[in-house]
Amino acid sequence: QTGMICAFEVTPKAEAGFARQFFAEALQHAVLLRPIGNTVYWMPPYCVAEEEIESLVRGLDVCLTV
């Protein structure tokens, strides 16, 4: 498989259960992310369209502000 990885650290408001809660919130916004601890991994394929990236970024932004 070929793709890219973007990973970033999040300082959650509450440490307990961040990864599980963040994952569930992202799914509600049709964004598939992989949080491990306080690090969030985003792994889109190379063939992703600009519109799809914009949609993922909007969903991610909503999840980060909740």
PDB file of N, CA, C, O and CB in Angstrom:
ATOM      1  N   GLN A   1       0.833  -1.175   0.000  1.00  0.00           N
ATOM      2  CA  GLN A   1       0.000   0.000   0.000  1.00  0.00           C
ATOM      3  C   GLN A   1       0.874   1.231   0.000  1.00  0.00           C
ATOM      4  O   GLN A   1       1.970   1.234   0.560  1.00  0.00           O
ATOM      5  CB  GLN A   1      -0.946   0.001   1.196  1.00  0.00           C
ATOM      6  N   THR A   2       0.383   2.270  -0.628  1.00  0.00           N
ATOM      7  CA  THR A   2       1.104   3.528  -0.679  1.00  0.00           C
ATOM      8  C   THR A   2       0.189   4.627  -0.181  1.00  0.00           C
ATOM      9  O   THR A   2      -0.982   4.696  -0.552  1.00  0.00           O
ATOM     10  CB  THR A   2       1.610   3.830  -2.109  1.00  0.00           C
ATOM     11  N   GLY A   3       0.734   5.483   0.661  1.00  0.00           N
ATOM     12  CA  GLY A   3      -0.048   6.591   1.189  1.00  0.00           C
ATOM     13  C   GLY A   3       0.852   7.509   1.974  1.00  0.00           C
ATOM     14  O   GLY A   3       2.075   7.467   1.841  1.00  0.00           O
ATOM     15  N   MET A   4       0.245   8.335   2.790  1.00  0.00           N
ATOM     16  CA  MET A   4       1.021   9.247   3.612  1.00  0.00           C
ATOM     17  C   MET A   4       0.503   9.191   5.038  1.00  0.00           C
ATOM     18  O   MET A   4      -0.594   8.693   5.290  1.00  0.00           O
ATOM     19  CB  MET A   4       0.957  10.688   3.059  1.00  0.00           C
ATOM     20  N   ILE A   5       1.285   9.697   5.958  1.00  0.00           N
ATOM     21  CA  ILE A   5       0.895   9.718   7.360  1.00  0.00           C
ATOM     22  C   ILE A   5       1.090  11.126   7.898  1.00  0.00           C
ATOM     23  O   ILE A   5       2.130  11.748   7.686  1.00  0.00           O
ATOM     24  CB  ILE A   5       1.712   8.686   8.187  1.00  0.00           C
ATOM     25  N   CYS A   6       0.088  11.611   8.589  1.00  0.00           N
ATOM     26  CA  CYS A   6       0.177  12.864   9.319  1.00  0.00           C
ATOM     27  C   CYS A   6      -0.142  12.511  10.769  1.00  0.00           C
ATOM     28  O   CYS A   6      -1.179  11.910  11.050  1.00  0.00           O
ATOM     29  CB  CYS A   6      -0.811  13.977   8.736  1.00  0.00           C
ATOM     30  N   ALA A   7       0.737  12.879  11.680  1.00  0.00           N
ATOM     31  CA  ALA A   7       0.505  12.595  13.091  1.00  0.00           C
ATOM     32  C   ALA A   7       0.724  13.870  13.890  1.00  0.00           C
ATOM     33  O   ALA A   7       1.612  14.666  13.586  1.00  0.00           O
ATOM     34  CB  ALA A   7       1.436  11.456  13.598  1.00  0.00           C
ATOM     35  N   PHE A   8      -0.099  14.048  14.915  1.00  0.00           N
ATOM     36  CA  PHE A   8       0.047  15.235  15.756  1.00  0.00           C
ATOM     37  C   PHE A   8      -0.417  14.904  17.170  1.00  0.00           C
ATOM     38  O   PHE A   8      -1.257  14.030  17.381  1.00  0.00           O
ATOM     39  CB  PHE A   8      -0.760  16.436  15.176  1.00  0.00           C
ATOM     40  N   GLU A   9       0.147  15.619  18.121  1.00  0.00           N
ATOM     41  CA  GLU A   9      -0.191  15.445  19.538  1.00  0.00           C
ATOM     42  C   GLU A   9      -1.345  16.367  19.894  1.00  0.00           C
ATOM     43  O   GLU A   9      -1.444  17.485  19.389  1.00  0.00           O
ATOM     44  CB  GLU A   9       1.038  15.730  20.449  1.00  0.00           C
ATOM     45  N   VAL A  10      -2.207  15.886  20.766  1.00  0.00           N
ATOM     46  CA  VAL A  10      -3.335  16.669  21.254  1.00  0.00           C
ATOM     47  C   VAL A  10      -3.235  16.746  22.769  1.00  0.00           C
ATOM     48  O   VAL A  10      -2.942  15.748  23.428  1.00  0.00           O
ATOM     49  CB  VAL A  10      -4.699  16.047  20.809  1.00  0.00           C
ATOM     50  N   THR A  11      -3.475  17.915  23.317  1.00  0.00           N
ATOM     51  CA  THR A  11      -3.554  18.064  24.760  1.00  0.00           C
ATOM     52  C   THR A  11      -5.041  18.083  25.114  1.00  0.00           C
ATOM     53  O   THR A  11      -5.691  19.126  25.032  1.00  0.00           O
ATOM     54  CB  THR A  11      -2.810  19.374  25.261  1.00  0.00           C
ATOM     55  N   PRO A  12      -5.577  16.926  25.509  1.00  0.00           N
ATOM     56  CA  PRO A  12      -7.023  16.842  25.766  1.00  0.00           C
ATOM     57  C   PRO A  12      -7.413  17.544  27.064  1.00  0.00           C
ATOM     58  O   PRO A  12      -6.597  17.719  27.969  1.00  0.00           O
ATOM     59  CB  PRO A  12      -7.465  15.380  25.821  1.00  0.00           C
ATOM     60  N   LYS A  13      -8.681  17.940  27.130  1.00  0.00           N
ATOM     61  CA  LYS A  13      -9.212  18.549  28.356  1.00  0.00           C
ATOM     62  C   LYS A  13      -9.226  17.535  29.484  1.00  0.00           C
ATOM     63  O   LYS A  13      -8.935  17.868  30.633  1.00  0.00           O
ATOM     64  CB  LYS A  13     -10.632  19.104  28.125  1.00  0.00           C
ATOM     65  N   ALA A  14      -9.565  16.292  29.154  1.00  0.00           N
ATOM     66  CA  ALA A  14      -9.569  15.200  30.135  1.00  0.00           C
ATOM     67  C   ALA A  14      -8.743  14.054  29.553  1.00  0.00           C
ATOM     68  O   ALA A  14      -9.020  13.585  28.449  1.00  0.00           O
ATOM     69  CB  ALA A  14     -11.045  14.729  30.480  1.00  0.00           C
ATOM     70  N   GLU A  15      -7.741  13.608  30.286  1.00  0.00           N
ATOM     71  CA  GLU A  15      -6.838  12.555  29.807  1.00  0.00           C
ATOM     72  C   GLU A  15      -7.544  11.209  29.636  1.00  0.00           C
ATOM     73  O   GLU A  15      -7.315  10.504  28.652  1.00  0.00           O
ATOM     74  CB  GLU A  15      -5.673  12.399  30.769  1.00  0.00           C
ATOM     75  N   ALA A  16      -8.388  10.861  30.582  1.00  0.00           N
ATOM     76  CA  ALA A  16      -9.004   9.531  30.591  1.00  0.00           C
ATOM     77  C   ALA A  16      -9.925   9.340  29.392  1.00  0.00           C
ATOM     78  O   ALA A  16     -10.870  10.104  29.199  1.00  0.00           O
ATOM     79  CB  ALA A  16      -9.786   9.314  31.891  1.00  0.00           C
ATOM     80  N   GLY A  17      -9.645   8.322  28.592  1.00  0.00           N
ATOM     81  CA  GLY A  17     -10.519   7.945  27.487  1.00  0.00           C
ATOM     82  C   GLY A  17     -10.449   8.844  26.262  1.00  0.00           C
ATOM     83  O   GLY A  17     -11.342   8.796  25.416  1.00  0.00           O
ATOM     84  N   PHE A  18      -9.409   9.664  26.149  1.00  0.00           N
ATOM     85  CA  PHE A  18      -9.343  10.589  25.012  1.00  0.00           C
ATOM     86  C   PHE A  18      -9.410   9.860  23.676  1.00  0.00           C
ATOM     87  O   PHE A  18     -10.216  10.217  22.816  1.00  0.00           O
ATOM     88  CB  PHE A  18      -8.065  11.412  25.080  1.00  0.00           C
ATOM     89  N   ALA A  19      -8.570   8.838  23.493  1.00  0.00           N
ATOM     90  CA  ALA A  19      -8.478   8.160  22.199  1.00  0.00           C
ATOM     91  C   ALA A  19      -9.827   7.578  21.789  1.00  0.00           C
ATOM     92  O   ALA A  19     -10.254   7.750  20.647  1.00  0.00           O
ATOM     93  CB  ALA A  19      -7.419   7.051  22.250  1.00  0.00           C
ATOM     94  N   ARG A  20     -10.488   6.902  22.692  1.00  0.00           N
ATOM     95  CA  ARG A  20     -11.785   6.284  22.378  1.00  0.00           C
ATOM     96  C   ARG A  20     -12.835   7.345  22.054  1.00  0.00           C
ATOM     97  O   ARG A  20     -13.592   7.196  21.095  1.00  0.00           O
ATOM     98  CB  ARG A  20     -12.265   5.412  23.554  1.00  0.00           C
ATOM     99  N   GLN A  21     -12.881   8.406  22.845  1.00  0.00           N
ATOM    100  CA  GLN A  21     -13.872   9.468  22.628  1.00  0.00           C
ATOM    101  C   GLN A  21     -13.599  10.218  21.327  1.00  0.00           C
ATOM    102  O   GLN A  21     -14.526  10.542  20.584  1.00  0.00           O
ATOM    103  CB  GLN A  21     -13.872  10.451  23.812  1.00  0.00           C
ATOM    104  N   PHE A  22     -12.325  10.492  21.055  1.00  0.00           N
ATOM    105  CA  PHE A  22     -11.961  11.212  19.836  1.00  0.00           C
ATOM    106  C   PHE A  22     -12.301  10.374  18.604  1.00  0.00           C
ATOM    107  O   PHE A  22     -12.826  10.894  17.619  1.00  0.00           O
ATOM    108  CB  PHE A  22     -10.457  11.572  19.845  1.00  0.00           C
ATOM    109  N   PHE A  23     -12.004   9.086  18.661  1.00  0.00           N
ATOM    110  CA  PHE A  23     -12.313   8.183  17.554  1.00  0.00           C
ATOM    111  C   PHE A  23     -13.814   8.171  17.279  1.00  0.00           C
ATOM    112  O   PHE A  23     -14.236   8.271  16.127  1.00  0.00           O
ATOM    113  CB  PHE A  23     -11.813   6.757  17.861  1.00  0.00           C
ATOM    114  N   ALA A  24     -14.623   8.050  18.335  1.00  0.00           N
ATOM    115  CA  ALA A  24     -16.086   8.020  18.176  1.00  0.00           C
ATOM    116  C   ALA A  24     -16.600   9.332  17.599  1.00  0.00           C
ATOM    117  O   ALA A  24     -17.471   9.327  16.728  1.00  0.00           O
ATOM    118  CB  ALA A  24     -16.771   7.738  19.527  1.00  0.00           C
ATOM    119  N   GLU A  25     -16.071  10.452  18.074  1.00  0.00           N
ATOM    120  CA  GLU A  25     -16.488  11.765  17.560  1.00  0.00           C
ATOM    121  C   GLU A  25     -16.123  11.902  16.084  1.00  0.00           C
ATOM    122  O   GLU A  25     -16.919  12.404  15.290  1.00  0.00           O
ATOM    123  CB  GLU A  25     -15.834  12.905  18.380  1.00  0.00           C
ATOM    124  N   ALA A  26     -14.931  11.461  15.718  1.00  0.00           N
ATOM    125  CA  ALA A  26     -14.498  11.535  14.317  1.00  0.00           C
ATOM    126  C   ALA A  26     -15.402  10.701  13.421  1.00  0.00           C
ATOM    127  O   ALA A  26     -15.768  11.142  12.331  1.00  0.00           O
ATOM    128  CB  ALA A  26     -13.044  11.065  14.176  1.00  0.00           C
ATOM    129  N   LEU A  27     -15.765   9.508  13.863  1.00  0.00           N
ATOM    130  CA  LEU A  27     -16.652   8.662  13.056  1.00  0.00           C
ATOM    131  C   LEU A  27     -18.006   9.323  12.837  1.00  0.00           C
ATOM    132  O   LEU A  27     -18.602   9.181  11.769  1.00  0.00           O
ATOM    133  CB  LEU A  27     -16.842   7.299  13.725  1.00  0.00           C
ATOM    134  N   GLN A  28     -18.495  10.042  13.840  1.00  0.00           N
ATOM    135  CA  GLN A  28     -19.775  10.744  13.678  1.00  0.00           C
ATOM    136  C   GLN A  28     -19.703  11.808  12.591  1.00  0.00           C
ATOM    137  O   GLN A  28     -20.729  12.202  12.036  1.00  0.00           O
ATOM    138  CB  GLN A  28     -20.197  11.384  14.998  1.00  0.00           C
ATOM    139  N   HIS A  29     -18.493  12.275  12.286  1.00  0.00           N
ATOM    140  CA  HIS A  29     -18.298  13.292  11.256  1.00  0.00           C
ATOM    141  C   HIS A  29     -17.675  12.697   9.993  1.00  0.00           C
ATOM    142  O   HIS A  29     -17.112  13.417   9.168  1.00  0.00           O
ATOM    143  CB  HIS A  29     -17.418  14.421  11.790  1.00  0.00           C
ATOM    144  N   ALA A  30     -17.782  11.379   9.854  1.00  0.00           N
ATOM    145  CA  ALA A  30     -17.306  10.656   8.667  1.00  0.00           C
ATOM    146  C   ALA A  30     -15.807  10.835   8.428  1.00  0.00           C
ATOM    147  O   ALA A  30     -15.356  10.905   7.284  1.00  0.00           O
ATOM    148  CB  ALA A  30     -18.072  11.117   7.442  1.00  0.00           C
ATOM    149  N   VAL A  31     -15.040  10.910   9.524  1.00  0.00           N
ATOM    150  CA  VAL A  31     -13.589  11.051   9.434  1.00  0.00           C
ATOM    151  C   VAL A  31     -12.967   9.834  10.121  1.00  0.00           C
ATOM    152  O   VAL A  31     -13.251   9.556  11.286  1.00  0.00           O
ATOM    153  CB  VAL A  31     -13.094  12.402  10.090  1.00  0.00           C
ATOM    154  N   LEU A  32     -12.126   9.124   9.396  1.00  0.00           N
ATOM    155  CA  LEU A  32     -11.475   7.948   9.952  1.00  0.00           C
ATOM    156  C   LEU A  32     -10.050   8.317  10.361  1.00  0.00           C
ATOM    157  O   LEU A  32      -9.167   8.480   9.520  1.00  0.00           O
ATOM    158  CB  LEU A  32     -11.476   6.773   8.929  1.00  0.00           C
ATOM    159  N   LEU A  33      -9.854   8.443  11.657  1.00  0.00           N
ATOM    160  CA  LEU A  33      -8.558   8.780  12.244  1.00  0.00           C
ATOM    161  C   LEU A  33      -8.159   7.672  13.198  1.00  0.00           C
ATOM    162  O   LEU A  33      -8.995   6.867  13.608  1.00  0.00           O
ATOM    163  CB  LEU A  33      -8.605  10.154  12.978  1.00  0.00           C
ATOM    164  N   ARG A  34      -6.888   7.626  13.551  1.00  0.00           N
ATOM    165  CA  ARG A  34      -6.403   6.601  14.477  1.00  0.00           C
ATOM    166  C   ARG A  34      -5.701   7.274  15.647  1.00  0.00           C
ATOM    167  O   ARG A  34      -4.504   7.552  15.572  1.00  0.00           O
ATOM    168  CB  ARG A  34      -5.446   5.607  13.761  1.00  0.00           C
ATOM    169  N   PRO A  35      -6.432   7.540  16.731  1.00  0.00           N
ATOM    170  CA  PRO A  35      -5.780   8.085  17.920  1.00  0.00           C
ATOM    171  C   PRO A  35      -5.152   6.966  18.745  1.00  0.00           C
ATOM    172  O   PRO A  35      -5.792   5.952  19.024  1.00  0.00           O
ATOM    173  CB  PRO A  35      -6.787   8.878  18.773  1.00  0.00           C
ATOM    174  N   ILE A  36      -3.900   7.160  19.130  1.00  0.00           N
ATOM    175  CA  ILE A  36      -3.199   6.244  20.028  1.00  0.00           C
ATOM    176  C   ILE A  36      -2.658   7.107  21.158  1.00  0.00           C
ATOM    177  O   ILE A  36      -1.755   7.918  20.953  1.00  0.00           O
ATOM    178  CB  ILE A  36      -2.038   5.434  19.286  1.00  0.00           C
ATOM    179  N   GLY A  37      -3.205   6.933  22.331  1.00  0.00           N
ATOM    180  CA  GLY A  37      -2.843   7.830  23.427  1.00  0.00           C
ATOM    181  C   GLY A  37      -3.302   9.231  23.069  1.00  0.00           C
ATOM    182  O   GLY A  37      -4.467   9.427  22.723  1.00  0.00           O
ATOM    183  N   ASN A  38      -2.406  10.214  23.147  1.00  0.00           N
ATOM    184  CA  ASN A  38      -2.728  11.593  22.781  1.00  0.00           C
ATOM    185  C   ASN A  38      -2.232  11.954  21.388  1.00  0.00           C
ATOM    186  O   ASN A  38      -2.269  13.122  20.999  1.00  0.00           O
ATOM    187  CB  ASN A  38      -2.136  12.548  23.794  1.00  0.00           C
ATOM    188  N   THR A  39      -1.769  10.963  20.635  1.00  0.00           N
ATOM    189  CA  THR A  39      -1.315  11.196  19.269  1.00  0.00           C
ATOM    190  C   THR A  39      -2.399  10.739  18.299  1.00  0.00           C
ATOM    191  O   THR A  39      -2.923   9.630  18.407  1.00  0.00           O
ATOM    192  CB  THR A  39       0.024  10.454  18.992  1.00  0.00           C
ATOM    193  N   VAL A  40      -2.721  11.606  17.361  1.00  0.00           N
ATOM    194  CA  VAL A  40      -3.737  11.292  16.354  1.00  0.00           C
ATOM    195  C   VAL A  40      -3.023  11.073  15.023  1.00  0.00           C
ATOM    196  O   VAL A  40      -2.232  11.909  14.586  1.00  0.00           O
ATOM    197  CB  VAL A  40      -4.814  12.440  16.241  1.00  0.00           C
ATOM    198  N   TYR A  41      -3.309   9.940  14.384  1.00  0.00           N
ATOM    199  CA  TYR A  41      -2.723   9.587  13.090  1.00  0.00           C
ATOM    200  C   TYR A  41      -3.798   9.689  12.020  1.00  0.00           C
ATOM    201  O   TYR A  41      -4.923   9.220  12.188  1.00  0.00           O
ATOM    202  CB  TYR A  41      -2.105   8.156  13.119  1.00  0.00           C
ATOM    203  N   TRP A  42      -3.421  10.305  10.938  1.00  0.00           N
ATOM    204  CA  TRP A  42      -4.314  10.475   9.803  1.00  0.00           C
ATOM    205  C   TRP A  42      -3.558   9.907   8.611  1.00  0.00           C
ATOM    206  O   TRP A  42      -2.459  10.369   8.303  1.00  0.00           O
ATOM    207  CB  TRP A  42      -4.738  11.999   9.583  1.00  0.00           C
ATOM    208  N   MET A  43      -4.133   8.906   7.928  1.00  0.00           N
ATOM    209  CA  MET A  43      -3.408   8.187   6.886  1.00  0.00           C
ATOM    210  C   MET A  43      -4.177   8.142   5.568  1.00  0.00           C
ATOM    211  O   MET A  43      -4.672   7.085   5.176  1.00  0.00           O
ATOM    212  CB  MET A  43      -3.106   6.780   7.348  1.00  0.00           C
ATOM    213  N   PRO A  44      -4.280   9.276   4.886  1.00  0.00           N
ATOM    214  CA  PRO A  44      -4.982   9.269   3.597  1.00  0.00           C
ATOM    215  C   PRO A  44      -4.127   8.640   2.505  1.00  0.00           C
ATOM    216  O   PRO A  44      -2.900   8.700   2.580  1.00  0.00           O
ATOM    217  CB  PRO A  44      -5.375  10.694   3.195  1.00  0.00           C
ATOM    218  N   PRO A  45      -4.741   8.041   1.495  1.00  0.00           N
ATOM    219  CA  PRO A  45      -3.984   7.488   0.369  1.00  0.00           C
ATOM    220  C   PRO A  45      -3.486   8.614  -0.534  1.00  0.00           C
ATOM    221  O   PRO A  45      -3.974   9.741  -0.458  1.00  0.00           O
ATOM    222  CB  PRO A  45      -4.853   6.494  -0.440  1.00  0.00           C
ATOM    223  N   TYR A  46      -2.521   8.305  -1.380  1.00  0.00           N
ATOM    224  CA  TYR A  46      -2.020   9.298  -2.337  1.00  0.00           C
ATOM    225  C   TYR A  46      -3.084   9.718  -3.341  1.00  0.00           C
ATOM    226  O   TYR A  46      -3.023  10.826  -3.874  1.00  0.00           O
ATOM    227  CB  TYR A  46      -0.813   8.748  -3.078  1.00  0.00           C
ATOM    228  N   CYS A  47      -4.056   8.856  -3.606  1.00  0.00           N
ATOM    229  CA  CYS A  47      -5.053   9.150  -4.639  1.00  0.00           C
ATOM    230  C   CYS A  47      -6.235   9.968  -4.115  1.00  0.00           C
ATOM    231  O   CYS A  47      -7.254  10.076  -4.797  1.00  0.00           O
ATOM    232  CB  CYS A  47      -5.562   7.859  -5.235  1.00  0.00           C
ATOM    233  N   VAL A  48      -6.117  10.534  -2.940  1.00  0.00           N
ATOM    234  CA  VAL A  48      -7.206  11.313  -2.362  1.00  0.00           C
ATOM    235  C   VAL A  48      -7.340  12.641  -3.117  1.00  0.00           C
ATOM    236  O   VAL A  48      -6.342  13.270  -3.470  1.00  0.00           O
ATOM    237  CB  VAL A  48      -6.964  11.562  -0.844  1.00  0.00           C
ATOM    238  N   ALA A  49      -8.587  13.054  -3.356  1.00  0.00           N
ATOM    239  CA  ALA A  49      -8.860  14.292  -4.088  1.00  0.00           C
ATOM    240  C   ALA A  49      -8.819  15.487  -3.139  1.00  0.00           C
ATOM    241  O   ALA A  49      -8.985  15.341  -1.928  1.00  0.00           O
ATOM    242  CB  ALA A  49     -10.233  14.216  -4.798  1.00  0.00           C
ATOM    243  N   GLU A  50      -8.601  16.649  -3.699  1.00  0.00           N
ATOM    244  CA  GLU A  50      -8.532  17.872  -2.891  1.00  0.00           C
ATOM    245  C   GLU A  50      -9.818  18.096  -2.092  1.00  0.00           C
ATOM    246  O   GLU A  50      -9.764  18.520  -0.938  1.00  0.00           O
ATOM    247  CB  GLU A  50      -8.261  19.084  -3.791  1.00  0.00           C
ATOM    248  N   GLU A  51     -10.967  17.815  -2.699  1.00  0.00           N
ATOM    249  CA  GLU A  51     -12.248  17.980  -2.015  1.00  0.00           C
ATOM    250  C   GLU A  51     -12.356  17.037  -0.812  1.00  0.00           C
ATOM    251  O   GLU A  51     -12.915  17.396   0.224  1.00  0.00           O
ATOM    252  CB  GLU A  51     -13.409  17.730  -2.992  1.00  0.00           C
ATOM    253  N   GLU A  52     -11.817  15.837  -0.969  1.00  0.00           N
ATOM    254  CA  GLU A  52     -11.847  14.871   0.131  1.00  0.00           C
ATOM    255  C   GLU A  52     -10.948  15.326   1.276  1.00  0.00           C
ATOM    256  O   GLU A  52     -11.312  15.181   2.443  1.00  0.00           O
ATOM    257  CB  GLU A  52     -11.414  13.479  -0.363  1.00  0.00           C
ATOM    258  N   ILE A  53      -9.798  15.865   0.960  1.00  0.00           N
ATOM    259  CA  ILE A  53      -8.901  16.397   1.992  1.00  0.00           C
ATOM    260  C   ILE A  53      -9.595  17.536   2.730  1.00  0.00           C
ATOM    261  O   ILE A  53      -9.551  17.599   3.959  1.00  0.00           O
ATOM    262  CB  ILE A  53      -7.561  16.886   1.368  1.00  0.00           C
ATOM    263  N   GLU A  54     -10.232  18.432   1.992  1.00  0.00           N
ATOM    264  CA  GLU A  54     -10.943  19.548   2.617  1.00  0.00           C
ATOM    265  C   GLU A  54     -12.036  19.045   3.546  1.00  0.00           C
ATOM    266  O   GLU A  54     -12.218  19.592   4.634  1.00  0.00           O
ATOM    267  CB  GLU A  54     -11.544  20.468   1.550  1.00  0.00           C
ATOM    268  N   SER A  55     -12.765  18.014   3.137  1.00  0.00           N
ATOM    269  CA  SER A  55     -13.805  17.428   3.974  1.00  0.00           C
ATOM    270  C   SER A  55     -13.212  16.812   5.238  1.00  0.00           C
ATOM    271  O   SER A  55     -13.762  16.970   6.328  1.00  0.00           O
ATOM    272  CB  SER A  55     -14.586  16.372   3.190  1.00  0.00           C
ATOM    273  N   LEU A  56     -12.099  16.115   5.092  1.00  0.00           N
ATOM    274  CA  LEU A  56     -11.437  15.516   6.253  1.00  0.00           C
ATOM    275  C   LEU A  56     -10.941  16.587   7.216  1.00  0.00           C
ATOM    276  O   LEU A  56     -11.067  16.434   8.431  1.00  0.00           O
ATOM    277  CB  LEU A  56     -10.268  14.632   5.805  1.00  0.00           C
ATOM    278  N   VAL A  57     -10.386  17.655   6.693  1.00  0.00           N
ATOM    279  CA  VAL A  57      -9.882  18.738   7.548  1.00  0.00           C
ATOM    280  C   VAL A  57     -11.035  19.411   8.290  1.00  0.00           C
ATOM    281  O   VAL A  57     -10.906  19.723   9.473  1.00  0.00           O
ATOM    282  CB  VAL A  57      -9.107  19.782   6.707  1.00  0.00           C
ATOM    283  N   ARG A  58     -12.153  19.635   7.613  1.00  0.00           N
ATOM    284  CA  ARG A  58     -13.316  20.229   8.291  1.00  0.00           C
ATOM    285  C   ARG A  58     -13.817  19.321   9.408  1.00  0.00           C
ATOM    286  O   ARG A  58     -14.115  19.790  10.507  1.00  0.00           O
ATOM    287  CB  ARG A  58     -14.452  20.499   7.283  1.00  0.00           C
ATOM    288  N   GLY A  59     -13.910  18.017   9.129  1.00  0.00           N
ATOM    289  CA  GLY A  59     -14.339  17.068  10.163  1.00  0.00           C
ATOM    290  C   GLY A  59     -13.363  17.027  11.323  1.00  0.00           C
ATOM    291  O   GLY A  59     -13.778  16.988  12.481  1.00  0.00           O
ATOM    292  N   LEU A  60     -12.078  17.036  11.027  1.00  0.00           N
ATOM    293  CA  LEU A  60     -11.049  17.036  12.062  1.00  0.00           C
ATOM    294  C   LEU A  60     -11.149  18.293  12.911  1.00  0.00           C
ATOM    295  O   LEU A  60     -11.026  18.225  14.134  1.00  0.00           O
ATOM    296  CB  LEU A  60      -9.653  16.925  11.438  1.00  0.00           C
ATOM    297  N   ASP A  61     -11.369  19.440  12.278  1.00  0.00           N
ATOM    298  CA  ASP A  61     -11.492  20.701  13.000  1.00  0.00           C
ATOM    299  C   ASP A  61     -12.658  20.649  13.988  1.00  0.00           C
ATOM    300  O   ASP A  61     -12.537  21.107  15.124  1.00  0.00           O
ATOM    301  CB  ASP A  61     -11.679  21.865  12.014  1.00  0.00           C
ATOM    302  N   VAL A  62     -13.777  20.092  13.553  1.00  0.00           N
ATOM    303  CA  VAL A  62     -14.941  19.962  14.442  1.00  0.00           C
ATOM    304  C   VAL A  62     -14.594  19.076  15.641  1.00  0.00           C
ATOM    305  O   VAL A  62     -14.944  19.395  16.777  1.00  0.00           O
ATOM    306  CB  VAL A  62     -16.157  19.376  13.671  1.00  0.00           C
ATOM    307  N   CYS A  63     -13.909  17.968  15.381  1.00  0.00           N
ATOM    308  CA  CYS A  63     -13.549  17.039  16.459  1.00  0.00           C
ATOM    309  C   CYS A  63     -12.592  17.669  17.465  1.00  0.00           C
ATOM    310  O   CYS A  63     -12.679  17.402  18.664  1.00  0.00           O
ATOM    311  CB  CYS A  63     -12.922  15.781  15.876  1.00  0.00           C
ATOM    312  N   LEU A  64     -11.697  18.487  16.984  1.00  0.00           N
ATOM    313  CA  LEU A  64     -10.725  19.124  17.873  1.00  0.00           C
ATOM    314  C   LEU A  64     -11.338  20.235  18.716  1.00  0.00           C
ATOM    315  O   LEU A  64     -10.813  20.561  19.780  1.00  0.00           O
ATOM    316  CB  LEU A  64      -9.579  19.679  17.066  1.00  0.00           C
ATOM    317  N   THR A  65     -12.432  20.815  18.260  1.00  0.00           N
ATOM    318  CA  THR A  65     -13.042  21.907  19.009  1.00  0.00           C
ATOM    319  C   THR A  65     -14.148  21.447  19.948  1.00  0.00           C
ATOM    320  O   THR A  65     -14.694  22.254  20.700  1.00  0.00           O
ATOM    321  CB  THR A  65     -13.589  22.926  18.059  1.00  0.00           C
ATOM    322  N   VAL A  66     -14.485  20.167  19.916  1.00  0.00           N
ATOM    323  CA  VAL A  66     -15.543  19.633  20.796  1.00  0.00           C
ATOM    324  C   VAL A  66     -15.006  19.455  22.186  1.00  0.00           C
ATOM    325  O   VAL A  66     -15.734  19.017  23.077  1.00  0.00           O
ATOM    326  CB  VAL A  66     -16.093  18.294  20.267  1.00  0.00           C
TER     327      VAL A  66
END
